[in-house]
Structure formats: structure tokens, C-alpha cells
């Protein structure tokens, strides 16, 4: 399963926030939350990160599928 991941420019300071294609096993449960955790974010960061799949806002626990395009952006309403 391949997920195309993009991070908003503001994430440039985060070492794990790298644009590109991520490969996962077919049986692996992948969500925006699991990708942010793998990138070095904490679970508490979910309040300042928003996930969009094909331009639509989704929850951090939304299951992702092969071919999804995922964008992470800052939640401007957090804080």
C-alpha cells in the first residue's frame, strides 16, 4: 500500500516531516495518527495537526487506503 504524504511548509523544522511516498504492508492499519507518531510527533500534537485526504479534512484515526494523498497542516484554531 502506498500513501503520498505532504507536510505544510511550516513543518519544515520537524526532522520527521518529509514529503514523499510511504510504503506499508497490505494488512497494516495506517492512519494519519500512526504516520505522525512515526515521524516523531507525540500523541498530544494531534491538537495542532490537521489531516486532509484528497483535500478533505479527516480525523487522525481515519483509516488510509492505497493511493490516498495525505496532507498535514497546522490547526490554526488550536491553542
Backbone atoms as SQL, in Angstrom:
CREATE TABLE atoms (id INTEGER PRIMARY KEY, chain TEXT, resi INTEGER, resn TEXT, atom TEXT, x REAL, y REAL, z REAL);
INSERT INTO atoms VALUES
  (1, 'A', 1, 'UNK', 'N', 0.850, -1.164, 0.000),
  (2, 'A', 1, 'UNK', 'CA', 0.000, 0.000, 0.000),
  (3, 'A', 1, 'UNK', 'C', 0.903, 1.236, 0.000),
  (4, 'A', 2, 'UNK', 'N', 0.597, 2.190, -0.857),
  (5, 'A', 2, 'UNK', 'CA', 1.380, 3.414, -0.968),
  (6, 'A', 2, 'UNK', 'C', 0.515, 4.613, -0.620),
  (7, 'A', 3, 'UNK', 'N', 1.017, 5.460, 0.270),
  (8, 'A', 3, 'UNK', 'CA', 0.343, 6.705, 0.656),
  (9, 'A', 3, 'UNK', 'C', 1.273, 7.852, 0.275),
  (10, 'A', 4, 'UNK', 'N', 0.745, 8.831, -0.444),
  (11, 'A', 4, 'UNK', 'CA', 1.514, 10.037, -0.789),
  (12, 'A', 4, 'UNK', 'C', 1.318, 11.040, 0.343),
  (13, 'A', 5, 'UNK', 'N', 2.407, 11.434, 0.997),
  (14, 'A', 5, 'UNK', 'CA', 2.327, 12.329, 2.155),
  (15, 'A', 5, 'UNK', 'C', 3.000, 13.656, 1.838),
  (16, 'A', 6, 'UNK', 'N', 2.304, 14.727, 2.165),
  (17, 'A', 6, 'UNK', 'CA', 2.867, 16.074, 2.068),
  (18, 'A', 6, 'UNK', 'C', 2.664, 16.774, 3.413),
  (19, 'A', 7, 'UNK', 'N', 3.614, 17.601, 3.778),
  (20, 'A', 7, 'UNK', 'CA', 3.555, 18.381, 5.008),
  (21, 'A', 7, 'UNK', 'C', 3.529, 19.856, 4.629),
  (22, 'A', 8, 'UNK', 'N', 2.716, 20.642, 5.301),
  (23, 'A', 8, 'UNK', 'CA', 2.704, 22.087, 5.071),
  (24, 'A', 8, 'UNK', 'C', 4.098, 22.637, 5.336),
  (25, 'A', 9, 'UNK', 'N', 4.440, 23.717, 4.661),
  (26, 'A', 9, 'UNK', 'CA', 5.789, 24.297, 4.765),
  (27, 'A', 9, 'UNK', 'C', 6.181, 24.602, 6.204),
  (28, 'A', 10, 'UNK', 'N', 5.218, 24.918, 7.050),
  (29, 'A', 10, 'UNK', 'CA', 5.510, 25.258, 8.443),
  (30, 'A', 10, 'UNK', 'C', 6.111, 24.083, 9.218),
  (31, 'A', 11, 'UNK', 'N', 5.955, 22.870, 8.715),
  (32, 'A', 11, 'UNK', 'CA', 6.522, 21.697, 9.378),
  (33, 'A', 11, 'UNK', 'C', 7.986, 21.483, 9.016),
  (34, 'A', 12, 'UNK', 'N', 8.563, 22.356, 8.226),
  (35, 'A', 12, 'UNK', 'CA', 9.934, 22.202, 7.757),
  (36, 'A', 12, 'UNK', 'C', 10.957, 22.038, 8.863),
  (37, 'A', 13, 'UNK', 'N', 10.667, 22.548, 10.049),
  (38, 'A', 13, 'UNK', 'CA', 11.601, 22.452, 11.165),
  (39, 'A', 13, 'UNK', 'C', 11.581, 21.066, 11.817),
  (40, 'A', 14, 'UNK', 'N', 10.603, 20.253, 11.494),
  (41, 'A', 14, 'UNK', 'CA', 10.480, 18.925, 12.085),
  (42, 'A', 14, 'UNK', 'C', 11.212, 17.909, 11.210),
  (43, 'A', 15, 'UNK', 'N', 12.206, 17.264, 11.767),
  (44, 'A', 15, 'UNK', 'CA', 13.063, 16.344, 11.018),
  (45, 'A', 15, 'UNK', 'C', 12.279, 15.203, 10.367),
  (46, 'A', 16, 'UNK', 'N', 11.247, 14.690, 11.045),
  (47, 'A', 16, 'UNK', 'CA', 10.497, 13.557, 10.518),
  (48, 'A', 16, 'UNK', 'C', 9.434, 13.924, 9.505),
  (49, 'A', 17, 'UNK', 'N', 9.190, 15.214, 9.325),
  (50, 'A', 17, 'UNK', 'CA', 8.140, 15.674, 8.407),
  (51, 'A', 17, 'UNK', 'C', 8.701, 15.779, 6.993),
  (52, 'A', 18, 'UNK', 'N', 8.777, 14.645, 6.317),
  (53, 'A', 18, 'UNK', 'CA', 9.379, 14.577, 4.987),
  (54, 'A', 18, 'UNK', 'C', 8.307, 14.203, 3.963),
  (55, 'A', 19, 'UNK', 'N', 8.208, 14.991, 2.902),
  (56, 'A', 19, 'UNK', 'CA', 7.270, 14.686, 1.827),
  (57, 'A', 19, 'UNK', 'C', 7.714, 13.438, 1.073),
  (58, 'A', 20, 'UNK', 'N', 6.742, 12.707, 0.552),
  (59, 'A', 20, 'UNK', 'CA', 7.082, 11.578, -0.299),
  (60, 'A', 20, 'UNK', 'C', 6.082, 10.449, -0.194),
  (61, 'A', 21, 'UNK', 'N', 6.403, 9.352, -0.860),
  (62, 'A', 21, 'UNK', 'CA', 5.560, 8.169, -0.823),
  (63, 'A', 21, 'UNK', 'C', 6.009, 7.270, 0.317),
  (64, 'A', 22, 'UNK', 'N', 5.035, 6.815, 1.094),
  (65, 'A', 22, 'UNK', 'CA', 5.315, 5.877, 2.169),
  (66, 'A', 22, 'UNK', 'C', 4.708, 4.529, 1.797),
  (67, 'A', 23, 'UNK', 'N', 5.460, 3.462, 2.016),
  (68, 'A', 23, 'UNK', 'CA', 5.008, 2.105, 1.704),
  (69, 'A', 23, 'UNK', 'C', 4.650, 1.387, 2.992),
  (70, 'A', 24, 'UNK', 'N', 3.512, 0.692, 2.973),
  (71, 'A', 24, 'UNK', 'CA', 3.046, -0.070, 4.122),
  (72, 'A', 24, 'UNK', 'C', 2.592, -1.440, 3.648),
  (73, 'A', 25, 'UNK', 'N', 2.622, -2.414, 4.557),
  (74, 'A', 25, 'UNK', 'CA', 2.092, -3.728, 4.245),
  (75, 'A', 25, 'UNK', 'C', 0.582, -3.665, 4.074),
  (76, 'A', 26, 'UNK', 'N', 0.038, -4.566, 3.273),
  (77, 'A', 26, 'UNK', 'CA', -1.396, -4.546, 2.987),
  (78, 'A', 26, 'UNK', 'C', -2.240, -4.724, 4.238),
  (79, 'A', 27, 'UNK', 'N', -1.761, -5.502, 5.200),
  (80, 'A', 27, 'UNK', 'CA', -2.550, -5.767, 6.401),
  (81, 'A', 27, 'UNK', 'C', -2.298, -4.744, 7.510),
  (82, 'A', 28, 'UNK', 'N', -1.389, -3.826, 7.265),
  (83, 'A', 28, 'UNK', 'CA', -1.031, -2.840, 8.274),
  (84, 'A', 28, 'UNK', 'C', -2.115, -1.764, 8.368),
  (85, 'A', 29, 'UNK', 'N', -2.565, -1.473, 9.594),
  (86, 'A', 29, 'UNK', 'CA', -3.548, -0.409, 9.811),
  (87, 'A', 29, 'UNK', 'C', -2.813, 0.924, 9.829),
  (88, 'A', 30, 'UNK', 'N', -3.111, 1.778, 8.861),
  (89, 'A', 30, 'UNK', 'CA', -2.422, 3.057, 8.737),
  (90, 'A', 30, 'UNK', 'C', -3.436, 4.178, 8.881),
  (91, 'A', 31, 'UNK', 'N', -3.104, 5.141, 9.734),
  (92, 'A', 31, 'UNK', 'CA', -3.940, 6.319, 9.960),
  (93, 'A', 31, 'UNK', 'C', -3.042, 7.550, 9.956),
  (94, 'A', 32, 'UNK', 'N', -3.624, 8.737, 9.819),
  (95, 'A', 32, 'UNK', 'CA', -2.798, 9.935, 9.958),
  (96, 'A', 32, 'UNK', 'C', -2.055, 9.964, 11.296),
  (97, 'A', 33, 'UNK', 'N', -2.709, 9.492, 12.368),
  (98, 'A', 33, 'UNK', 'CA', -2.056, 9.465, 13.680),
  (99, 'A', 33, 'UNK', 'C', -0.820, 8.566, 13.660),
  (100, 'A', 34, 'UNK', 'N', -0.921, 7.388, 13.059),
  (101, 'A', 34, 'UNK', 'CA', 0.236, 6.480, 13.046),
  (102, 'A', 34, 'UNK', 'C', 1.396, 7.074, 12.247),
  (103, 'A', 35, 'UNK', 'N', 1.086, 7.834, 11.209),
  (104, 'A', 35, 'UNK', 'CA', 2.149, 8.469, 10.417),
  (105, 'A', 35, 'UNK', 'C', 2.809, 9.596, 11.202),
  (106, 'A', 36, 'UNK', 'N', 2.022, 10.402, 11.922),
  (107, 'A', 36, 'UNK', 'CA', 2.633, 11.481, 12.720),
  (108, 'A', 36, 'UNK', 'C', 3.474, 10.903, 13.847),
  (109, 'A', 37, 'UNK', 'N', 3.013, 9.829, 14.480),
  (110, 'A', 37, 'UNK', 'CA', 3.796, 9.213, 15.552),
  (111, 'A', 37, 'UNK', 'C', 5.112, 8.664, 15.003),
  (112, 'A', 38, 'UNK', 'N', 5.071, 8.048, 13.825),
  (113, 'A', 38, 'UNK', 'CA', 6.291, 7.533, 13.207),
  (114, 'A', 38, 'UNK', 'C', 7.248, 8.654, 12.806),
  (115, 'A', 39, 'UNK', 'N', 6.695, 9.843, 12.550),
  (116, 'A', 39, 'UNK', 'CA', 7.519, 10.996, 12.169),
  (117, 'A', 39, 'UNK', 'C', 8.113, 11.699, 13.389),
  (118, 'A', 40, 'UNK', 'N', 7.784, 11.226, 14.598),
  (119, 'A', 40, 'UNK', 'CA', 8.371, 11.801, 15.801),
  (120, 'A', 40, 'UNK', 'C', 7.483, 12.762, 16.563),
  (121, 'A', 41, 'UNK', 'N', 6.262, 12.927, 16.123),
  (122, 'A', 41, 'UNK', 'CA', 5.327, 13.766, 16.861),
  (123, 'A', 41, 'UNK', 'C', 4.785, 12.968, 18.039),
  (124, 'A', 42, 'UNK', 'N', 4.244, 13.653, 19.040),
  (125, 'A', 42, 'UNK', 'CA', 3.620, 12.966, 20.165),
  (126, 'A', 42, 'UNK', 'C', 2.116, 12.901, 19.936),
  (127, 'A', 43, 'UNK', 'N', 1.451, 12.068, 20.704),
  (128, 'A', 43, 'UNK', 'CA', 0.001, 11.967, 20.570),
  (129, 'A', 43, 'UNK', 'C', -0.669, 13.291, 20.948),
  (130, 'A', 44, 'UNK', 'N', -0.036, 14.067, 21.821),
  (131, 'A', 44, 'UNK', 'CA', -0.593, 15.367, 22.202),
  (132, 'A', 44, 'UNK', 'C', -0.577, 16.360, 21.042),
  (133, 'A', 45, 'UNK', 'N', 0.306, 16.145, 20.068),
  (134, 'A', 45, 'UNK', 'CA', 0.391, 17.031, 18.904),
  (135, 'A', 45, 'UNK', 'C', -0.855, 16.983, 18.030),
  (136, 'A', 46, 'UNK', 'N', -1.712, 15.978, 18.253),
  (137, 'A', 46, 'UNK', 'CA', -2.920, 15.851, 17.418),
  (138, 'A', 46, 'UNK', 'C', -3.794, 17.094, 17.500),
  (139, 'A', 47, 'UNK', 'N', -3.622, 17.890, 18.559),
  (140, 'A', 47, 'UNK', 'CA', -4.430, 19.097, 18.712),
  (141, 'A', 47, 'UNK', 'C', -3.963, 20.226, 17.800),
  (142, 'A', 48, 'UNK', 'N', -2.746, 20.150, 17.307),
  (143, 'A', 48, 'UNK', 'CA', -2.233, 21.223, 16.447),
  (144, 'A', 48, 'UNK', 'C', -1.994, 20.765, 15.012),
  (145, 'A', 49, 'UNK', 'N', -2.270, 19.505, 14.730),
  (146, 'A', 49, 'UNK', 'CA', -2.080, 18.967, 13.389),
  (147, 'A', 49, 'UNK', 'C', -3.439, 18.581, 12.813),
  (148, 'A', 50, 'UNK', 'N', -3.673, 18.975, 11.571),
  (149, 'A', 50, 'UNK', 'CA', -4.871, 18.564, 10.853),
  (150, 'A', 50, 'UNK', 'C', -4.450, 17.699, 9.684),
  (151, 'A', 51, 'UNK', 'N', -5.283, 16.708, 9.363),
  (152, 'A', 51, 'UNK', 'CA', -5.001, 15.809, 8.241),
  (153, 'A', 51, 'UNK', 'C', -6.081, 15.974, 7.182),
  (154, 'A', 52, 'UNK', 'N', -5.638, 15.994, 5.926),
  (155, 'A', 52, 'UNK', 'CA', -6.547, 16.112, 4.786),
  (156, 'A', 52, 'UNK', 'C', -6.242, 14.969, 3.822),
  (157, 'A', 53, 'UNK', 'N', -7.261, 14.224, 3.411),
  (158, 'A', 53, 'UNK', 'CA', -7.111, 13.176, 2.405),
  (159, 'A', 53, 'UNK', 'C', -7.820, 13.662, 1.151),
  (160, 'A', 54, 'UNK', 'N', -7.063, 13.787, 0.077),
  (161, 'A', 54, 'UNK', 'CA', -7.588, 14.311, -1.192),
  (162, 'A', 54, 'UNK', 'C', -8.318, 15.634, -0.968),
  (163, 'A', 55, 'UNK', 'N', -7.749, 16.475, -0.082),
  (164, 'A', 55, 'UNK', 'CA', -8.291, 17.808, 0.162),
  (165, 'A', 55, 'UNK', 'C', -9.428, 17.878, 1.161),
  (166, 'A', 56, 'UNK', 'N', -9.866, 16.746, 1.697),
  (167, 'A', 56, 'UNK', 'CA', -10.973, 16.722, 2.653),
  (168, 'A', 56, 'UNK', 'C', -10.431, 16.499, 4.061),
  (169, 'A', 57, 'UNK', 'N', -10.865, 17.350, 5.005),
  (170, 'A', 57, 'UNK', 'CA', -10.447, 17.220, 6.395),
  (171, 'A', 57, 'UNK', 'C', -10.935, 15.886, 6.957),
  (172, 'A', 58, 'UNK', 'N', -10.033, 15.134, 7.591),
  (173, 'A', 58, 'UNK', 'CA', -10.371, 13.848, 8.197),
  (174, 'A', 58, 'UNK', 'C', -9.860, 13.825, 9.629),
  (175, 'A', 59, 'UNK', 'N', -10.340, 12.872, 10.426),
  (176, 'A', 59, 'UNK', 'CA', -9.832, 12.722, 11.782),
  (177, 'A', 59, 'UNK', 'C', -8.473, 12.033, 11.736),
  (178, 'A', 60, 'UNK', 'N', -7.749, 12.120, 12.819),
  (179, 'A', 60, 'UNK', 'CA', -6.429, 11.493, 12.883),
  (180, 'A', 60, 'UNK', 'C', -6.523, 9.972, 12.934),
  (181, 'A', 61, 'UNK', 'N', -7.725, 9.433, 13.169),
  (182, 'A', 61, 'UNK', 'CA', -7.915, 7.984, 13.226),
  (183, 'A', 61, 'UNK', 'C', -8.568, 7.422, 11.970),
  (184, 'A', 62, 'UNK', 'N', -8.688, 8.220, 10.926),
  (185, 'A', 62, 'UNK', 'CA', -9.279, 7.760, 9.673),
  (186, 'A', 62, 'UNK', 'C', -8.375, 6.708, 9.027),
  (187, 'A', 63, 'UNK', 'N', -8.911, 5.528, 8.709),
  (188, 'A', 63, 'UNK', 'CA', -8.099, 4.529, 8.018),
  (189, 'A', 63, 'UNK', 'C', -7.714, 5.020, 6.627),
  (190, 'A', 64, 'UNK', 'N', -6.461, 4.805, 6.264),
  (191, 'A', 64, 'UNK', 'CA', -5.976, 5.207, 4.950),
  (192, 'A', 64, 'UNK', 'C', -5.900, 3.990, 4.038),
  (193, 'A', 65, 'UNK', 'N', -6.045, 4.241, 2.752),
  (194, 'A', 65, 'UNK', 'CA', -6.021, 3.163, 1.763),
  (195, 'A', 65, 'UNK', 'C', -4.976, 3.458, 0.693),
  (196, 'A', 66, 'UNK', 'N', -4.661, 2.431, -0.068),
  (197, 'A', 66, 'UNK', 'CA', -3.691, 2.560, -1.140),
  (198, 'A', 66, 'UNK', 'C', -4.081, 3.700, -2.081),
  (199, 'A', 67, 'UNK', 'N', -3.109, 4.544, -2.395),
  (200, 'A', 67, 'UNK', 'CA', -3.345, 5.647, -3.319),
  (201, 'A', 67, 'UNK', 'C', -3.833, 6.935, -2.686),
  (202, 'A', 68, 'UNK', 'N', -4.087, 6.920, -1.382),
  (203, 'A', 68, 'UNK', 'CA', -4.533, 8.154, -0.739),
  (204, 'A', 68, 'UNK', 'C', -3.433, 9.204, -0.781),
  (205, 'A', 69, 'UNK', 'N', -3.853, 10.445, -0.950),
  (206, 'A', 69, 'UNK', 'CA', -2.949, 11.592, -0.869),
  (207, 'A', 69, 'UNK', 'C', -3.265, 12.308, 0.435),
  (208, 'A', 70, 'UNK', 'N', -2.283, 12.365, 1.307),
  (209, 'A', 70, 'UNK', 'CA', -2.449, 12.886, 2.656),
  (210, 'A', 70, 'UNK', 'C', -1.642, 14.161, 2.817),
  (211, 'A', 71, 'UNK', 'N', -2.288, 15.199, 3.323),
  (212, 'A', 71, 'UNK', 'CA', -1.616, 16.472, 3.612),
  (213, 'A', 71, 'UNK', 'C', -1.773, 16.759, 5.090),
  (214, 'A', 72, 'UNK', 'N', -0.671, 17.107, 5.738),
  (215, 'A', 72, 'UNK', 'CA', -0.713, 17.555, 7.125),
  (216, 'A', 72, 'UNK', 'C', -0.533, 19.063, 7.150),
  (217, 'A', 73, 'UNK', 'N', -1.357, 19.728, 7.953),
  (218, 'A', 73, 'UNK', 'CA', -1.267, 21.177, 8.104),
  (219, 'A', 73, 'UNK', 'C', -1.483, 21.506, 9.572),
  (220, 'A', 74, 'UNK', 'N', -1.081, 22.710, 9.980),
  (221, 'A', 74, 'UNK', 'CA', -1.331, 23.149, 11.335),
  (222, 'A', 74, 'UNK', 'C', -2.790, 23.517, 11.510),
  (223, 'A', 75, 'UNK', 'N', -3.344, 23.190, 12.664),
  (224, 'A', 75, 'UNK', 'CA', -4.691, 23.591, 13.020),
  (225, 'A', 75, 'UNK', 'C', -4.602, 25.024, 13.549),
  (226, 'A', 76, 'UNK', 'N', -5.046, 25.975, 12.782),
  (227, 'A', 76, 'UNK', 'CA', -4.913, 27.371, 13.175),
  (228, 'A', 76, 'UNK', 'C', -5.836, 27.741, 14.328),
  (229, 'A', 77, 'UNK', 'N', -6.763, 26.855, 14.681),
  (230, 'A', 77, 'UNK', 'CA', -7.697, 27.132, 15.766),
  (231, 'A', 77, 'UNK', 'C', -7.239, 26.519, 17.083),
  (232, 'A', 78, 'UNK', 'N', -6.141, 25.786, 17.075),
  (233, 'A', 78, 'UNK', 'CA', -5.646, 25.137, 18.301),
  (234, 'A', 78, 'UNK', 'C', -4.951, 26.162, 19.182),
  (235, 'A', 79, 'UNK', 'N', -4.931, 25.864, 20.447),
  (236, 'A', 79, 'UNK', 'CA', -4.157, 26.680, 21.356),
  (237, 'A', 79, 'UNK', 'C', -4.981, 27.508, 22.218);
